[in-house]
Amino acid sequence: MNVLVIDCYGETQEQRHQAEEFIALVKSCFPGSQEGRQDPTIDVRGYKNNALQDIMWVQKGDWGVDPKVLDTARLMFRDQDADGSGDLDQGELFSVIGVIMSRMGTELDEDFLNWMEEQVGKSMQLYDTDCNGTLDEEEFVGMLQGPPWCSLFPEDTRKKEAAIAALKKFCLLDIIIVDGESHMSANTVGSCTMPTSYASKRGSEFASVAQ
């Protein structure tokens, strides 16, 4: 049996004492091998400094764009910066997006070009943070990592692989116990427990022990 205990207690002496008492209580509930079962593995962790990163589920939309695509996009940005200003106006932005799509094998038919022209206009308004009618290189790269452009590019395979590995590791847990001072954010709890529906197919369960 694999048990994960998430320690959300504070750092004062009293809070650490409470944490130690609670962890001891948890360990007493799993006294060891019974009826030929293996001894339980109890993993106690905090919630800060990415302590839970290896079991945190990252949604597909957060995997990001492949860094190689972004490196290529930077080179194209510089090539398309016809006047050497270090910025792209809307026409130049439309051109560089067209070149990127073409090199990726996207068919630039009339419907796609009309859609692309509309999206370029919207992106210009959204990502032109200094409101000068152009995008600099960092604004351009930021734009490519947001909708709708990010959905057109290959995903960051490293983040994808890490997400899959985290899900697999999560599925090996039988029980998760969260206790303490409620410092752990809702986002952190959600990221930890989002794979529960997958894990439940393998007989896992989620336990929340609240004070």
BATI-526065 format. One record per residue (C-alpha): chain; x, y, z; residue number from 1; residue in one letter. Coordinates in steps of 0.001 Angstrom, whole numbers. Example, Ala and Ser with C-alpha at 12.3 -4.5 7.8 and 13.67 -1.06 7.14 Angstrom:
<martors>
MARTOR kette      px      py      pz  nr rest
MARTOR     A   12300   -4500    7800   1    a
MARTOR     A   13670   -1060    7140   2    s
</martors>
This chain:
<martors>
MARTOR kette      px      py      pz  nr rest
MARTOR     A       0       0       0   1    m
MARTOR     A    1277    3461    -924   2    n
MARTOR     A     154    6328    1293   3    v
MARTOR     A     933    9999     681   4    l
MARTOR     A     591   12413    3592   5    v
MARTOR     A     618   16109    2655   6    i
MARTOR     A    1716   18203    5627   7    d
MARTOR     A      48   21623    5488   8    c
MARTOR     A     986   22661    8999   9    y
MARTOR     A    2809   25925    9646  10    g
MARTOR     A    6374   26443   10798  11    e
MARTOR     A    5915   27482   14437  12    t
MARTOR     A    7078   25104   17150  13    q
MARTOR     A    3503   24328   18152  14    e
MARTOR     A    2434   23706   14562  15    q
MARTOR     A    5395   21397   13943  16    r
MARTOR     A    4514   19516   17124  17    h
MARTOR     A     935   19109   15851  18    q
MARTOR     A    2286   17857   12524  19    a
MARTOR     A    4491   15282   14221  20    e
MARTOR     A    1569   14052   16302  21    e
MARTOR     A    -641   13730   13258  22    f
MARTOR     A    2009   11897   11230  23    i
MARTOR     A    2556    9511   14145  24    a
MARTOR     A   -1206    8898   14248  25    l
MARTOR     A   -1259    8116   10527  26    v
MARTOR     A    1643    5683   10875  27    k
MARTOR     A     -98    3954   13752  28    s
MARTOR     A   -3062    3285   11452  29    c
MARTOR     A    -798    1276    9148  30    f
MARTOR     A    1074    -989   11576  31    p
MARTOR     A    2801   -3123    8972  32    g
MARTOR     A    2223   -6259    7009  33    s
MARTOR     A    -992   -8066    7679  34    q
MARTOR     A   -2117  -11388    6225  35    e
MARTOR     A     894  -11582    3956  36    g
MARTOR     A     570   -8032    2593  37    r
MARTOR     A    3632   -5896    2084  38    q
MARTOR     A    4454   -3170    4579  39    d
MARTOR     A    2830     123    3617  40    p
MARTOR     A    4976    2888    2151  41    t
MARTOR     A    4153    6200    3841  42    i
MARTOR     A    5526    9254    2045  43    d
MARTOR     A    5239   12478    4062  44    v
MARTOR     A    5672   15745    2153  45    r
MARTOR     A    5105   19432    2569  46    g
MARTOR     A    3339   21450     -88  47    y
MARTOR     A    5876   24216    -752  48    k
MARTOR     A    8834   24485   -3134  49    n
MARTOR     A    7361   22096   -5702  50    n
MARTOR     A    7359   19224   -3206  51    a
MARTOR     A    4367   17720   -5038  52    l
MARTOR     A    5527   18497   -8568  53    q
MARTOR     A    6155   14880   -9552  54    d
MARTOR     A    2479   13931   -8991  55    i
MARTOR     A     897   17190  -10164  56    m
MARTOR     A   -1295   16818  -13220  57    w
MARTOR     A    -633   19377  -15962  58    v
MARTOR     A   -3505   19777  -18384  59    q
MARTOR     A   -2844   19480  -22089  60    k
MARTOR     A   -3503   23172  -22655  61    g
MARTOR     A    -661   23992  -20260  62    d
MARTOR     A    1991   21844  -21937  63    w
MARTOR     A    3089   24799  -24010  64    g
MARTOR     A    4672   25048  -27442  65    v
MARTOR     A    7726   23021  -28411  66    d
MARTOR     A   10808   25219  -27674  67    p
MARTOR     A   12235   24321  -31097  68    k
MARTOR     A    9193   25902  -32729  69    v
MARTOR     A    9698   29068  -30683  70    l
MARTOR     A   13404   29206  -31593  71    d
MARTOR     A   12486   28931  -35274  72    t
MARTOR     A    9793   31579  -34829  73    a
MARTOR     A   12375   33992  -33385  74    r
MARTOR     A   14558   33543  -36464  75    l
MARTOR     A   11577   34128  -38740  76    m
MARTOR     A   10658   37224  -36753  77    f
MARTOR     A   14067   38702  -37461  78    r
MARTOR     A   13872   37731  -41135  79    d
MARTOR     A   10454   39349  -41533  80    q
MARTOR     A   11460   42539  -39719  81    d
MARTOR     A   11937   44260  -43060  82    a
MARTOR     A   12795   47711  -41722  83    d
MARTOR     A   15082   46408  -38969  84    g
MARTOR     A   13085   48184  -36267  85    s
MARTOR     A   12984   45178  -33957  86    g
MARTOR     A    9181   45218  -34182  87    d
MARTOR     A    6548   43805  -36508  88    l
MARTOR     A    3575   45823  -37636  89    d
MARTOR     A     301   44053  -38420  90    q
MARTOR     A    1223   43411  -42064  91    g
MARTOR     A    4616   41961  -41124  92    e
MARTOR     A    2990   39877  -38407  93    l
MARTOR     A     524   38440  -40915  94    f
MARTOR     A    3434   37577  -43230  95    s
MARTOR     A    5534   35831  -40603  96    v
MARTOR     A    2571   33784  -39367  97    i
MARTOR     A    1897   32786  -42977  98    g
MARTOR     A    5520   31665  -43431  99    v
MARTOR     A    5431   29624  -40206 100    i
MARTOR     A    2150   27952  -41167 101    m
MARTOR     A    3410   27226  -44678 102    s
MARTOR     A    6625   25620  -43389 103    r
MARTOR     A    4540   23456  -41073 104    m
MARTOR     A    2614   22171  -44074 105    g
MARTOR     A    -604   24068  -43413 106    t
MARTOR     A   -2623   24701  -46544 107    e
MARTOR     A   -3059   28456  -46848 108    l
MARTOR     A   -6404   28454  -48620 109    d
MARTOR     A   -8691   31479  -48718 110    e
MARTOR     A  -10705   30476  -45659 111    d
MARTOR     A   -7587   29936  -43558 112    f
MARTOR     A   -6042   33218  -44702 113    l
MARTOR     A   -9239   35097  -43827 114    n
MARTOR     A   -9298   33443  -40399 115    w
MARTOR     A   -5608   34166  -39917 116    m
MARTOR     A   -6047   37825  -40851 117    e
MARTOR     A   -8848   38180  -38292 118    e
MARTOR     A   -6811   36467  -35562 119    q
MARTOR     A   -3710   38530  -36315 120    v
MARTOR     A   -5755   41686  -35799 121    g
MARTOR     A   -7106   40407  -32472 122    k
MARTOR     A   -3656   39266  -31360 123    s
MARTOR     A   -2161   42625  -32216 124    m
MARTOR     A   -4632   44315  -29880 125    q
MARTOR     A   -4131   41723  -27143 126    l
MARTOR     A    -341   41383  -27135 127    y
MARTOR     A     727   44912  -28073 128    d
MARTOR     A    1344   45702  -24425 129    t
MARTOR     A    2959   49086  -25044 130    d
MARTOR     A     183   50115  -27494 131    c
MARTOR     A    2556   51290  -30231 132    n
MARTOR     A     884   49360  -33056 133    g
MARTOR     A    3656   46771  -33276 134    t
MARTOR     A    4890   43636  -31532 135    l
MARTOR     A    8467   43227  -30391 136    d
MARTOR     A   10118   39812  -30336 137    e
MARTOR     A    9077   38911  -26793 138    e
MARTOR     A    5486   40013  -27390 139    e
MARTOR     A    5496   37919  -30569 140    f
MARTOR     A    6786   34787  -28799 141    v
MARTOR     A    4252   35313  -26014 142    g
MARTOR     A    1502   35549  -28621 143    m
MARTOR     A    2477   32212  -30175 144    l
MARTOR     A    2143   30529  -26788 145    q
MARTOR     A   -1427   31741  -26322 146    g
MARTOR     A   -4702   30886  -28073 147    p
MARTOR     A   -5437   30317  -30862 148    p
MARTOR     A   -1852   29972  -32120 149    w
MARTOR     A    -580   27492  -29530 150    c
MARTOR     A   -3130   24910  -30678 151    s
MARTOR     A   -1614   24990  -34179 152    l
MARTOR     A    1927   24113  -33073 153    f
MARTOR     A    3542   20944  -31692 154    p
MARTOR     A    3409   20701  -27908 155    e
MARTOR     A    6386   20818  -25582 156    d
MARTOR     A    7119   17088  -25416 157    t
MARTOR     A    9081   17467  -22164 158    r
MARTOR     A    6044   18837  -20333 159    k
MARTOR     A    3829   16230  -21953 160    k
MARTOR     A    6117   13412  -20803 161    e
MARTOR     A    6327   14918  -17305 162    a
MARTOR     A    2519   15104  -17109 163    a
MARTOR     A    2163   11465  -18146 164    i
MARTOR     A    4829   10386  -15635 165    a
MARTOR     A    3065   12348  -12883 166    a
MARTOR     A    -228   10662  -13707 167    l
MARTOR     A    1389    7221  -13589 168    k
MARTOR     A    3004    7977  -10246 169    k
MARTOR     A    -270    9325   -8883 170    f
MARTOR     A   -2046    6138   -9941 171    c
MARTOR     A     304    4090   -7757 172    l
MARTOR     A    -994    5871   -4654 173    l
MARTOR     A   -3670    4108   -2652 174    d
MARTOR     A   -4474    6852    -146 175    i
MARTOR     A   -3748   10587      17 176    i
MARTOR     A   -4198   12354    3360 177    i
MARTOR     A   -4127   16141    3540 178    v
MARTOR     A   -4074   17844    6934 179    d
MARTOR     A   -2864   21042    8552 180    g
MARTOR     A   -3559   24746    8595 181    e
MARTOR     A   -5241   25093    5186 182    s
MARTOR     A   -2230   26866    3684 183    h
MARTOR     A   -2262   24761     551 184    m
MARTOR     A   -3991   26645   -2251 185    s
MARTOR     A   -7086   25347   -3988 186    a
MARTOR     A   -5115   25198   -7242 187    n
MARTOR     A   -2507   22937   -5658 188    t
MARTOR     A   -5151   20622   -4221 189    v
MARTOR     A   -6945   20574   -7553 190    g
MARTOR     A   -3783   19748   -9479 191    s
MARTOR     A   -3032   16901   -7084 192    c
MARTOR     A   -6508   15427   -7126 193    t
MARTOR     A   -7459   16000  -10765 194    m
MARTOR     A   -6155   12555  -11795 195    p
MARTOR     A   -8266   10852   -9110 196    t
MARTOR     A  -10886    9764  -11650 197    s
MARTOR     A   -8153    7982  -13574 198    y
MARTOR     A   -6567    6531  -10453 199    a
MARTOR     A   -9904    5212   -9216 200    s
MARTOR     A   -9986    2829  -12166 201    k
MARTOR     A   -7004    1117  -10586 202    r
MARTOR     A   -8637     821   -7191 203    g
MARTOR     A   -7138    3963   -5652 204    s
MARTOR     A   -9058    6155   -3257 205    e
MARTOR     A   -8757    9737   -2052 206    f
MARTOR     A   -8983   10520    1637 207    a
MARTOR     A   -9062   14017    3038 208    s
MARTOR     A   -8607   14368    6794 209    v
MARTOR     A   -9557   17843    7968 210    a
MARTOR     A   -9264   19322   11385 211    q
</martors>
